Amino acid sequence: MTQTFQFPEFSVTQEAGDTLLQARYFGGTAAEDSLTLAVDPIAIEGLTNLNGNLSWTEAEGTTIGVNSEIDFLSTAEHYYMNLNTNRSADVAFVMNDRARAIVSNEWLDAYSQGELEITYENQVGEDAVDTIITSDHGQVIFADYHLEERLDDLETLKFLGGGVMIDFGIIS
């Protein structure tokens, strides 16, 4: 017998057996939401990304689910933007040496197909130009960061099932 647990944009299926499913689900809203993690996502084996819905299984067997509305994951050393086409919040990110991103394949496709409008203006932060990325799934601002001028600084950290992790190469 199979049991299925449904959540918005997230489902878990378990074969019935002697052990119960151990799961933690973190859901965000259309407002800006974040989640603090004890472990850096770069160290998580089996992390998958289904258009911003992140999941992995911890060593003791607990399944973790984070939905696409969680805008960023924070750790002691880094924060990771959750860039995907399911998100809806307008968020400005402070770009510094802690800035990284978990980018879904869907967001990369939207970027490469020109479905994201990218402009440069001083909207937030200091006197530097900001990168403003607008689409039908919210606006993302990279404060005091000109993406086009910094493309060579981007570093691919890890490929995931359904996406990629990148570092922006900012040195403080």
N, C-alpha and C positions, 0 to 999 in steps of 0.2 A: 504494500500500500504506500502511496506517495502522498506527502503533505505539501501543500504550496501556500506560501505566505506572500501576499501582494501588498506592495507599498507604491506610492506614486513614483514611476520611473525606476522601480527596483523590485525584484522578486527573488525569492529564495525557494529552491525545491530540495527536499530531503527525502531520501528513501527511509521509510519507516523501519525502525530498528530498536535496539535496546537503549541507545543514547539519544538524548534530546539535542536539538540544534541549539548551539550557542551563537547568538548573533547580536551585534550592536549596529544600529542604523542611525545615522546623523543626517537630518534633513534641514535644508535651508529654506529661505523664503525669498520673495521678490525684493526684499530689502537687502542691504549688505550683510553677509554672514561669514563668520570664520570659525575655524576649528583648530584647537591647539593639540598637537601630537607630541608624545614623549619620544617617538622614534622618527628620524628623518625619512621621508618617503623614498629617498634614493637607496636606503638600506632595506626596503621592504621587498622581499622576493614574492613574485606572483601578483604584483599590483596590476590590475587591469583598469582600463578606461573605456567606458561605453558612452561617448559623447558627454563626458564630464561626470558621469556616475562612476565613482571609483569603488573598487572592492579588492579585498585581500583576505587571506586566512592567517591568523596568528599561530605561533608555534603550538600552543595548547589546544588549537582547534576552533577558536572563536572566529567567526566570519565577521568582518567589518564592512559596512556599506556607507558611503558618503554620497549624497545626491548632488546633482549638477548645480544646484542653487547655493552650495557652499562656495563662496567666491575665492577664499584662499585658506590654505593650511599653514599654520605657523609652528615652527619648532624653535629650539633655543638658538640655533645658528642661522636659519633661513626662513623665508616664507615663500610659499608656492602659490602663484595665481592659478586658478582652475579655469582655463580658457576653453570654452565649449559653446556650441550653438543652442544649448538648452537653457542657458542662464538668462536672467532678465534684469538684474540689478545694474544700475549705473555706478561704477566704482572707479575711484582714482587710487592708483598704487604709487606709493613713495618708492622711487627707484634708487636703490643703494646696493651695497655689496651683498646684502641678504636676499635680493630679489631673484627668484627663479620662477619657472612656470611649468605646469603640467598641461600640455596642449593636446586636445583631442584631435583625432584624424579628421573629424567633421569640421572643426574650426580651421585646421590647415587647408582643407579643401575649399572652404568659404574664402579664405585668404588668397589662395592661388587662383581662384576663379573670379576674383574682383568683387565678391559679394560683401566685403567689408570696406567701408569708406574710411580712408586714413587721411587725416589732416594734421597740420602742425601749427600750433599757436600757443601763446602763453595764457593758459586758462587757470592753472593752479600752481602752487609752489613758488619758487623764487623767480628770478628774471629769465630763466632759461626756457626754451621752447619745449612744449609738451607734445607727446604723440597722443592723438585722439582717434580711437577706433570705434566707429559707429556702425550699428547694424540693427536688424529687427529683433535682436536678442540682447539688448542693452548696450551701454557705452562703456568702454574701458579707456582710462587715461593713464598713460605712463608719465608721471609728473617729472619734469625736468629731464626728459630723455627723448632724444630724437632718433627714433628707430632706424630710419633710412640711413643716417650717418653712422650708425653703430652695428650694422648687419655683420660686419667682420668680427665683432666681439662676441656674437652669440656662439654658445658651445652646447652641443648635444651631449647630455649627461647619460641618458639611458633611453632605450626604446622600450615601450610598454605594449601589451596587447591593447590596441586601440588608440595609441598616442605616443607621445614623446615627452621627456623632461629636458628642459633647457636652462642654462644659466646665462644671464645677460652680460657677463664679463665686466661688471662694474667694479673698479678698484677704488677703495676709499683712501 
